[in-house]
Amino acid sequence: MAAVVSGAFGFPKARRLRRRREFLAVQGGRSRLAADPAHRPGPRPGLRRRSGRFVFFLRPRPGGGPSRIGITTSAKVGNAVRRNRIRRLVREAWRTHARLFPAGHDVVVLVISGEGEWTLSRVLEELTGWNRPRPPTCASKPA
């Protein structure tokens, strides 16, 4: 028997990236059009940031609308049980702390490491780190 989820705790399809082309559009990656020699890709308007065990890709949604999230975990992160637990934790953090990301954006969260302990508090700590200002690089220091 399936459990009934109330609207406050659900994760509707309108808030998720579900198709490969949606993930590629946010990540600025290749698509089938890119294989066509006549196709010239446009500028990549998205933002890419790394924070701990995650890489975040953000892109404004054309036409606005609610923010959506897609989560990618490769087999390098761990077995299926571990990958699904990580996805559940990221989704829960997104659902309960949506203010961490700008409204009207598509977000792809790429999990790059499955090492260490995975708890909701640890995921929230790393999710809040994506928006911190970056330290200056050596190239930006005056001579």
URNOR-V474229 format. One record per helix or strand of 3 or more residues. SS is the DSSP state (h for helix, s for strand). FROM is the first residue (numbers start at 1). TO is the last residue. If there is no record, write none. Layout:
SS&FROM&TO ; SS&FROM&TO
//
This chain:
h&7&9 ; h&13&15 ; h&20&27 ; h&32&35 ; s&47&51 ; s&54&60 ; s&68&73 ; h&75&77 ; h&80&96 ; h&98&100 ; s&105&111 ; h&120&131 ; h&138&140
//
